[in-house]
Amino acid sequence: MRYLAVFVLLSGLIGPVASYAQTQPDSTQTVTETESTSSEWQQVSLSRHATYAAPAPNNVPTPTRKTPAPVTAATTSTVPASAPTASTLPARPAPVPTTPAAGRVPARPQSYRPAFSGDFATNRSGWRGGRKGGYQYQIGFGRYNVRRLNPTPGEVAYSVVPLPTEMNLNLAPYFTIRIDVVADSGRVPSGGLLFGVRDSLSLCAFRLRSDGMMALTRLIDGQASDSVMTDDFYRPGVPVEPNRNQLVIRRVEKALHVYINQREVRGSPFVFEPLPGNRIGVTSSGDWTSFQKLLVTLGPDDWVDR
């Protein structure tokens, strides 16, 4: 009977406690331990995870999420119908030809220009060598040196070689011959250039003398056959330098131009007359004369005088 009374008493106490816990709002979870009046302990855990949900207000608007605009992979441009095309573009204007300097005309380009070079590095062309008459001839190192020994009165040194067969100066409307003539320091060279040579009596010559005068000569069988290209020396009208001078002969169709140190001499151009032959050479009457940079070319040069 005593145990039955205790059971009834406990049942009456537990019921109100459970109903009270279900009606309370959410708070921090706690653990309640109840001691039994019997000989055994019982642990009762009251879980308060349940939250109290308050009713949502009716006047709060629901947020809406903006939909992003679609992204295209690439953007293409449209060419307007009026855009210019290759067929409608204006034609490029033709280049305006430049006017050459007065007294000169530009050269016409050529794919091949026959040339003869007397580099004087070797004697493959067959120049005179050793002692001949009263002069000593020596070639090498780019120079052709002629030294006076004991010539007879009126004897002059000369040496000629033939030009290649395809270089006929009489048939070429344009040709250029140039050579450097060098003397002892402080002296004007006594010597010059031979061209159109047939033999020692029929030739053309362009010579300097130690007093600075020049002669342009055309001989046929030992006689001057030209009233202009005589054997007489005259002043060239341009400076003649001591030690070194460049001599140039240039044919331009029917005119023969003559230069000393790239300056045209007095009386040039001369009328071109047929040459006696087709050999080229040098001549000297001084104590020591050196010839360098001999060059013969056919065709227009980089510029020509009218």
Residue pairs with C-beta under 8 A, 6 or more apart in sequence:
6 37
6 38
10 36
10 37
21 46
21 48
24 48
25 52
26 48
26 49
26 50
26 51
26 52
27 48
28 48
29 47
29 48
29 49
30 46
30 48
31 45
31 46
32 44
32 45
32 46
33 43
33 44
34 42
34 44
35 41
36 42
100 106
100 303
103 305
103 306
104 303
104 304
104 305
104 306
105 303
105 304
105 306
106 303
107 299
107 300
107 301
107 302
107 303
107 304
108 300
110 299
110 300
113 297
113 298
113 299
114 164
114 166
114 167
114 297
114 298
114 299
115 295
115 296
115 297
115 298
116 163
116 164
116 167
116 280
116 295
116 296
116 297
117 294
117 295
117 296
118 125
118 127
118 144
118 161
118 179
118 280
118 291
118 294
118 295
119 142
119 293
119 294
120 127
120 139
120 140
120 141
120 142
120 143
120 144
120 291
120 292
120 294
121 140
121 141
121 142
122 139
122 140
123 129
123 139
125 161
126 161
127 137
127 139
127 144
127 159
127 161
128 137
128 159
129 137
129 138
129 139
130 136
130 137
131 137
131 149
132 157
133 151
133 152
133 155
133 157
134 148
134 149
134 150
134 151
134 152
134 155
134 157
135 146
135 147
135 148
135 149
135 151
135 155
135 157
135 284
136 146
136 147
136 149
137 144
137 145
137 146
137 157
137 159
138 144
138 145
138 146
138 147
139 145
142 292
142 293
143 290
143 291
143 292
144 159
144 282
144 290
144 291
144 292
144 294
145 288
145 289
145 290
145 291
146 157
146 159
146 191
146 282
146 284
146 288
146 289
146 290
146 291
147 287
147 288
148 157
148 284
148 285
148 286
148 287
148 288
151 157
156 283
156 284
156 285
157 191
157 283
157 284
157 285
157 289
158 194
158 200
158 281
158 282
158 283
158 284
159 281
159 282
160 194
160 197
160 279
160 280
160 281
161 279
161 280
161 281
162 278
162 279
162 280
163 169
163 278
163 279
163 280
163 296
167 175
167 278
167 296
167 298
168 278
169 175
169 195
169 196
169 251
169 275
169 278
170 196
170 274
170 275
170 278
172 251
172 298
172 299
173 251
173 252
173 253
174 250
174 251
174 252
174 253
174 298
174 299
174 300
174 301
174 304
175 250
175 251
175 296
175 297
175 298
175 299
176 248
176 249
176 250
176 251
176 295
176 296
176 297
176 301
177 193
177 195
177 248
177 249
177 250
177 280
177 295
177 296
178 246
178 247
178 248
178 249
178 293
178 294
178 295
179 193
179 246
179 247
179 282
179 291
179 292
179 293
179 294
179 295
180 244
180 245
180 246
180 247
180 291
180 292
180 293
181 189
181 191
181 192
181 193
181 208
181 244
181 245
181 246
181 247
181 289
181 290
181 291
182 189
182 243
182 244
182 289
182 290
182 291
182 292
183 189
183 190
183 210
183 242
183 243
183 244
183 286
183 288
183 289
183 290
184 243
184 287
184 288
185 242
185 243
186 242
186 243
187 210
187 242
187 243
187 286
188 208
188 209
188 210
188 211
188 212
188 240
188 241
188 242
188 245
189 208
189 210
189 243
189 244
189 245
189 284
189 286
189 289
190 208
190 209
190 210
190 284
190 285
190 286
190 289
191 207
191 208
191 282
191 283
191 284
191 285
191 286
191 289
191 291
192 205
192 206
192 207
192 208
192 247
192 282
192 283
193 205
193 206
193 207
193 247
193 249
193 280
193 281
193 282
193 283
194 203
194 204
194 205
194 279
194 280
194 281
194 282
194 283
195 203
195 204
195 205
195 206
195 249
195 275
195 280
195 281
196 203
196 204
196 275
196 276
196 277
196 278
196 279
197 203
197 204
197 276
197 277
197 278
197 279
197 280
197 281
198 276
198 277
198 279
199 277
201 219
201 220
201 221
201 222
202 219
202 220
202 221
202 222
202 276
202 277
203 217
203 218
203 219
203 276
203 277
204 216
204 217
204 218
204 219
204 229
204 275
204 276
205 215
205 216
205 217
205 219
205 283
206 214
206 215
206 216
206 217
206 247
206 249
206 258
207 214
207 215
207 217
207 283
208 214
208 240
208 245
208 247
208 260
209 215
209 233
210 286
212 235
212 240
213 233
213 234
213 235
213 236
214 233
214 234
214 235
214 236
214 240
214 260
214 265
215 230
215 231
215 232
215 233
215 234
216 228
216 229
216 258
216 270
217 224
217 229
217 230
217 231
218 224
218 225
218 226
218 229
218 273
218 276
219 225
219 231
219 276
220 276
224 230
224 231
226 273
228 267
228 270
228 271
229 270
229 273
234 266
235 266
236 260
236 265
236 266
237 265
237 266
237 267
238 260
238 261
238 263
238 264
238 265
238 266
239 260
239 261
239 263
240 260
240 261
241 261
245 260
245 261
246 259
246 260
246 261
246 262
247 259
247 260
248 257
248 258
248 259
248 260
248 262
249 256
249 257
249 258
250 256
250 257
250 258
250 259
250 301
250 304
250 305
251 257
251 272
252 269
252 304
252 305
252 306
253 272
254 271
254 272
255 269
255 270
255 271
255 272
256 268
256 269
256 270
256 271
256 272
257 264
257 268
257 269
257 304
257 305
258 264
258 265
258 268
258 269
258 270
259 265
259 268
264 305
269 305
280 294
280 296
282 291
282 294
